[in-house]
Amino acid sequence: MISFVIYSSFIFLMFLITNTIILYYIMINNNEVQLNERKILLIISHPDDECMFFGPTLLFLRNRKNQVHLLCLSIGNESGLGEIRRNELESSCITLGIDIENINIIDHPSLQDGPKNNWDPTLISNIKNDYVTKHKIDIIITFDEKGVSSHPNHIAALNGARHFIQSVTTSNDIILYKLLTVPVLRKYISILDLPLTYLFKNRNNLNHLIFISSFTNFIRARKAMTSHQSQLVWFRHLYILFSRYMMINELQLVNIN
């Protein structure tokens, strides 16, 4: 019985790896996403969100002549390292191909880093309105309702984006995408999550964008992650190796009613 279980597990693992390699090759060479020469704003909550969660997206967009902007809603000062983390974020963004003049980091007293800090969506909306209007943004990308890690600051970024598009008349033509959160078991199997990502995308028939990093882009995202030296505790190194968000980003179009 034990031998049968081991054998079956081995066969399943080989099947999963084989299908992952095939899918990876197909999708990395035939990416259907057409986002070219657009003005795109990525909204994150803390320094390091950009490479921990959105690396594949940013590295894809930079190769399509898009003008990519980044708006970080806090300096990540929960542990008193805000100014250090601000500089780390700028270094990371440069590695990811974002021009320094397109990086905007907010340090507002009502938008302070912390899992117990609830951010006002109206305040976030007002900040976004100023930035979107100034830079004529037509696509916004941010977290979803679960914020990947259930962090309330991540979730607030989406709530603020929704509020902005619903309440500001000049935002009618702006497209909003959210980064989908996956179950924890899928979160830490890296590229092996690709078959499941592809399966659920087709089954649900949702308007999704999938960005897959090449090995070169993975190395670039890893380099960006190491810019955040103040955050590189031991488990972050494991995250770099095993998190599917270092290799796969799945974005869903947000319908604003």
Secondary structure as a PSIPRED ss2 file (coil, helix, strand):
# PSIPRED VFORMAT (PSIPRED V4.0)

   1 M C   1.000  0.000  0.000
   2 I H   0.000  1.000  0.000
   3 S H   0.000  1.000  0.000
   4 F H   0.000  1.000  0.000
   5 V H   0.000  1.000  0.000
   6 I H   0.000  1.000  0.000
   7 Y H   0.000  1.000  0.000
   8 S H   0.000  1.000  0.000
   9 S H   0.000  1.000  0.000
  10 F H   0.000  1.000  0.000
  11 I H   0.000  1.000  0.000
  12 F H   0.000  1.000  0.000
  13 L H   0.000  1.000  0.000
  14 M H   0.000  1.000  0.000
  15 F H   0.000  1.000  0.000
  16 L H   0.000  1.000  0.000
  17 I H   0.000  1.000  0.000
  18 T H   0.000  1.000  0.000
  19 N H   0.000  1.000  0.000
  20 T H   0.000  1.000  0.000
  21 I H   0.000  1.000  0.000
  22 I H   0.000  1.000  0.000
  23 L H   0.000  1.000  0.000
  24 Y H   0.000  1.000  0.000
  25 Y H   0.000  1.000  0.000
  26 I H   0.000  1.000  0.000
  27 M H   0.000  1.000  0.000
  28 I H   0.000  1.000  0.000
  29 N H   0.000  1.000  0.000
  30 N C   1.000  0.000  0.000
  31 N C   1.000  0.000  0.000
  32 E C   1.000  0.000  0.000
  33 V C   1.000  0.000  0.000
  34 Q C   1.000  0.000  0.000
  35 L C   1.000  0.000  0.000
  36 N C   1.000  0.000  0.000
  37 E C   1.000  0.000  0.000
  38 R C   1.000  0.000  0.000
  39 K E   0.000  0.000  1.000
  40 I E   0.000  0.000  1.000
  41 L E   0.000  0.000  1.000
  42 L E   0.000  0.000  1.000
  43 I E   0.000  0.000  1.000
  44 I E   0.000  0.000  1.000
  45 S C   1.000  0.000  0.000
  46 H C   1.000  0.000  0.000
  47 P C   1.000  0.000  0.000
  48 D C   1.000  0.000  0.000
  49 D H   0.000  1.000  0.000
  50 E H   0.000  1.000  0.000
  51 C H   0.000  1.000  0.000
  52 M H   0.000  1.000  0.000
  53 F C   1.000  0.000  0.000
  54 F C   1.000  0.000  0.000
  55 G H   0.000  1.000  0.000
  56 P H   0.000  1.000  0.000
  57 T H   0.000  1.000  0.000
  58 L H   0.000  1.000  0.000
  59 L H   0.000  1.000  0.000
  60 F H   0.000  1.000  0.000
  61 L H   0.000  1.000  0.000
  62 R H   0.000  1.000  0.000
  63 N H   0.000  1.000  0.000
  64 R H   0.000  1.000  0.000
  65 K C   1.000  0.000  0.000
  66 N C   1.000  0.000  0.000
  67 Q E   0.000  0.000  1.000
  68 V E   0.000  0.000  1.000
  69 H E   0.000  0.000  1.000
  70 L E   0.000  0.000  1.000
  71 L E   0.000  0.000  1.000
  72 C E   0.000  0.000  1.000
  73 L C   1.000  0.000  0.000
  74 S C   1.000  0.000  0.000
  75 I C   1.000  0.000  0.000
  76 G C   1.000  0.000  0.000
  77 N C   1.000  0.000  0.000
  78 E C   1.000  0.000  0.000
  79 S C   1.000  0.000  0.000
  80 G C   1.000  0.000  0.000
  81 L C   1.000  0.000  0.000
  82 G H   0.000  1.000  0.000
  83 E H   0.000  1.000  0.000
  84 I H   0.000  1.000  0.000
  85 R H   0.000  1.000  0.000
  86 R H   0.000  1.000  0.000
  87 N H   0.000  1.000  0.000
  88 E H   0.000  1.000  0.000
  89 L H   0.000  1.000  0.000
  90 E H   0.000  1.000  0.000
  91 S H   0.000  1.000  0.000
  92 S H   0.000  1.000  0.000
  93 C H   0.000  1.000  0.000
  94 I H   0.000  1.000  0.000
  95 T H   0.000  1.000  0.000
  96 L C   1.000  0.000  0.000
  97 G C   1.000  0.000  0.000
  98 I C   1.000  0.000  0.000
  99 D C   1.000  0.000  0.000
 100 I H   0.000  1.000  0.000
 101 E H   0.000  1.000  0.000
 102 N H   0.000  1.000  0.000
 103 I E   0.000  0.000  1.000
 104 N E   0.000  0.000  1.000
 105 I E   0.000  0.000  1.000
 106 I C   1.000  0.000  0.000
 107 D C   1.000  0.000  0.000
 108 H C   1.000  0.000  0.000
 109 P C   1.000  0.000  0.000
 110 S C   1.000  0.000  0.000
 111 L C   1.000  0.000  0.000
 112 Q C   1.000  0.000  0.000
 113 D C   1.000  0.000  0.000
 114 G C   1.000  0.000  0.000
 115 P C   1.000  0.000  0.000
 116 K C   1.000  0.000  0.000
 117 N C   1.000  0.000  0.000
 118 N C   1.000  0.000  0.000
 119 W C   1.000  0.000  0.000
 120 D C   1.000  0.000  0.000
 121 P H   0.000  1.000  0.000
 122 T H   0.000  1.000  0.000
 123 L H   0.000  1.000  0.000
 124 I H   0.000  1.000  0.000
 125 S H   0.000  1.000  0.000
 126 N H   0.000  1.000  0.000
 127 I H   0.000  1.000  0.000
 128 K H   0.000  1.000  0.000
 129 N H   0.000  1.000  0.000
 130 D H   0.000  1.000  0.000
 131 Y H   0.000  1.000  0.000
 132 V H   0.000  1.000  0.000
 133 T H   0.000  1.000  0.000
 134 K H   0.000  1.000  0.000
 135 H H   0.000  1.000  0.000
 136 K C   1.000  0.000  0.000
 137 I C   1.000  0.000  0.000
 138 D C   1.000  0.000  0.000
 139 I E   0.000  0.000  1.000
 140 I E   0.000  0.000  1.000
 141 I E   0.000  0.000  1.000
 142 T E   0.000  0.000  1.000
 143 F E   0.000  0.000  1.000
 144 D C   1.000  0.000  0.000
 145 E C   1.000  0.000  0.000
 146 K C   1.000  0.000  0.000
 147 G C   1.000  0.000  0.000
 148 V C   1.000  0.000  0.000
 149 S C   1.000  0.000  0.000
 150 S C   1.000  0.000  0.000
 151 H C   1.000  0.000  0.000
 152 P H   0.000  1.000  0.000
 153 N H   0.000  1.000  0.000
 154 H H   0.000  1.000  0.000
 155 I H   0.000  1.000  0.000
 156 A H   0.000  1.000  0.000
 157 A H   0.000  1.000  0.000
 158 L H   0.000  1.000  0.000
 159 N H   0.000  1.000  0.000
 160 G H   0.000  1.000  0.000
 161 A H   0.000  1.000  0.000
 162 R H   0.000  1.000  0.000
 163 H H   0.000  1.000  0.000
 164 F H   0.000  1.000  0.000
 165 I H   0.000  1.000  0.000
 166 Q H   0.000  1.000  0.000
 167 S H   0.000  1.000  0.000
 168 V C   1.000  0.000  0.000
 169 T H   0.000  1.000  0.000
 170 T H   0.000  1.000  0.000
 171 S H   0.000  1.000  0.000
 172 N C   1.000  0.000  0.000
 173 D C   1.000  0.000  0.000
 174 I C   1.000  0.000  0.000
 175 I E   0.000  0.000  1.000
 176 L E   0.000  0.000  1.000
 177 Y E   0.000  0.000  1.000
 178 K E   0.000  0.000  1.000
 179 L E   0.000  0.000  1.000
 180 L C   1.000  0.000  0.000
 181 T C   1.000  0.000  0.000
 182 V C   1.000  0.000  0.000
 183 P C   1.000  0.000  0.000
 184 V H   0.000  1.000  0.000
 185 L H   0.000  1.000  0.000
 186 R H   0.000  1.000  0.000
 187 K H   0.000  1.000  0.000
 188 Y C   1.000  0.000  0.000
 189 I C   1.000  0.000  0.000
 190 S H   0.000  1.000  0.000
 191 I H   0.000  1.000  0.000
 192 L H   0.000  1.000  0.000
 193 D H   0.000  1.000  0.000
 194 L H   0.000  1.000  0.000
 195 P H   0.000  1.000  0.000
 196 L H   0.000  1.000  0.000
 197 T H   0.000  1.000  0.000
 198 Y H   0.000  1.000  0.000
 199 L H   0.000  1.000  0.000
 200 F H   0.000  1.000  0.000
 201 K H   0.000  1.000  0.000
 202 N H   0.000  1.000  0.000
 203 R H   0.000  1.000  0.000
 204 N H   0.000  1.000  0.000
 205 N C   1.000  0.000  0.000
 206 L C   1.000  0.000  0.000
 207 N C   1.000  0.000  0.000
 208 H E   0.000  0.000  1.000
 209 L E   0.000  0.000  1.000
 210 I E   0.000  0.000  1.000
 211 F E   0.000  0.000  1.000
 212 I E   0.000  0.000  1.000
 213 S C   1.000  0.000  0.000
 214 S C   1.000  0.000  0.000
 215 F H   0.000  1.000  0.000
 216 T H   0.000  1.000  0.000
 217 N H   0.000  1.000  0.000
 218 F H   0.000  1.000  0.000
 219 I H   0.000  1.000  0.000
 220 R H   0.000  1.000  0.000
 221 A H   0.000  1.000  0.000
 222 R H   0.000  1.000  0.000
 223 K H   0.000  1.000  0.000
 224 A H   0.000  1.000  0.000
 225 M H   0.000  1.000  0.000
 226 T C   1.000  0.000  0.000
 227 S C   1.000  0.000  0.000
 228 H C   1.000  0.000  0.000
 229 Q H   0.000  1.000  0.000
 230 S H   0.000  1.000  0.000
 231 Q H   0.000  1.000  0.000
 232 L C   1.000  0.000  0.000
 233 V C   1.000  0.000  0.000
 234 W H   0.000  1.000  0.000
 235 F H   0.000  1.000  0.000
 236 R H   0.000  1.000  0.000
 237 H H   0.000  1.000  0.000
 238 L H   0.000  1.000  0.000
 239 Y H   0.000  1.000  0.000
 240 I H   0.000  1.000  0.000
 241 L H   0.000  1.000  0.000
 242 F H   0.000  1.000  0.000
 243 S C   1.000  0.000  0.000
 244 R H   0.000  1.000  0.000
 245 Y H   0.000  1.000  0.000
 246 M H   0.000  1.000  0.000
 247 M C   1.000  0.000  0.000
 248 I E   0.000  0.000  1.000
 249 N E   0.000  0.000  1.000
 250 E E   0.000  0.000  1.000
 251 L E   0.000  0.000  1.000
 252 Q E   0.000  0.000  1.000
 253 L E   0.000  0.000  1.000
 254 V C   1.000  0.000  0.000
 255 N C   1.000  0.000  0.000
 256 I C   1.000  0.000  0.000
 257 N C   1.000  0.000  0.000
